[in-house]
Amino acid sequence: MTIRRELMVVWGWFLILLALSGSAEDYVLGVYGNANMDETIDEQDIDYLKDVISGSKHATNLTDANFDGKIDELDITQIELMIAGENEQITVESGNPWSDSSIVTIYKPINTVLTRYFDSAETLRILGLTDKIIAVGSKDFQENSKFFPELSRLPYVADTRYSEPDNEAVLGLKPDIFLGWTGEDRTKLPGITLLHSKLYGLNCTGDLEKVGYIFGKNEEIDEYIQWHDGWIKRIGEQVGAISEEKRPKVLVGLLKPGGTISVYRGAGGTTGMDEMMSMVPMKSLGQQSPIGSMPEVDMEWVIEQNPDIIIIACSIAGEGKTSFSGYDLDEPSKIAQERADFLNRTELSQVSAVKDGRVYMMEYKLFSYSQSMLIGAAYLAKWIYPELDLNPEAIHQEYLNRYQKVDFDLNQHGVFAYPPIEVDGGLAGIPDRFI
């Protein structure tokens, strides 16, 4: 391993542990009117703005509350209206890992929304705003009708989450706001208010708060953030009590045709699974793999690394393909067979994870790039550190009932993890009747 790679790994894990150790992440609320550049808009911003006007303090990037190019008394009025929830417009910073940063002004009322992917759809459901969604961004919603019963019946504007949307369809829908993800071209959508945000995983609190301000749902989003970040902190604290030398070597990957496996890195990786892994401190063998996004390695490399635990990402599938997991399945035979086929590979018979039966299969598409990522992280944590006081399915069920308002009994339906985790008298990952 080169010195540069070692430094990247150390720095990546330092940032993750820093985020996991605190009660909340440090961020600047990217809303104009947040004059003092903290995490909220309040009377302190008015005081700061008055000091800017008097010349005793310098203006910040967010001081121009009404975004008219001037710092004056009208900005104080705008902040007062925002505090009271009576502002007719709001200007925010827009951007996520796949889009350029920009500045967007949103006008109220917001009656119609086009949501591109699961991250924004789940966030709107957390805020109780599903009725505002008039269209979705891809067929992925139709393929998850049990989780998105109301949204799966809406029109969609792209085939996949990665493809460019049908711009004519978007223009015809005329949403008050388009909550984008990737592949959208602002120049092809004149008159459409397009907003990009990061609404999943670590370091998403600022964008969640921003969406709360946009829709006037500050209290609702604060309550959810406290629940979500509380679980991340709890997992981090419990894992932090386990000494480094007692942590197993973990390989997380995606099986590929031809017998190879694409390896997820965790810290420093670029995928949703990497981000999910980053929510759980672990000794990831992906850090030893060739640098790149999901590098493919052969089984000889796996044998050389000799992982203590192997976690295989599996997923719901599109039309005409076999699904191993998801809300639409009620029994685990397909995912069980996939695992058995992997365990029966003779070349892996002496790998520690195979000998000890510590090979696990987990749904990842539903748990990636959305607030559901916390659930996937809980399964990773419990598999890697079975001594943790943690029930992933209980977290999952609370998320469905309390924040997604979905009537779905995980004791009866759904396949998300295999083999299941026996906890609290039931099975986490598959229906309890298979106990």
Secondary structure, DSSP 8 states (H G I E B T S, - for coil): --HHHHHHHHHHHHHHHHHHHSSS------BTT-TT-SSS-SHHHHHHHHHHHHTSS---TT--TT-SS--SHHHHHHHHHHHHT--SEEEEEE--TTS--EEEEEES----EEE-SHHHHHHHHHTT-GGGEEEESSGGGGGGTTTSTTGGGS-BS-SSSSS---HHHHHHH--SEEE--SS--GGGSTT--EE----SSTT-HHHHHHHHHHTT-HHHHHHHHHHHHHHHHHHHHHHHTS-GGGS-EEEEEEE-TTS-EEE--STT--SHHHHHHHTS--EEGGGGS-SSSS-EE-HHHHHHH--SEEEEEE----TTS---SBTT----HHHHHHHHHHHT-GGGTTSHHHHTT-EEEEE-TTTSSSTTHHHHHHHHHHHH-TTSS--HHHHHHHIIIIIS-----TTTS-B-EES-EEETTEEESS-GGG-
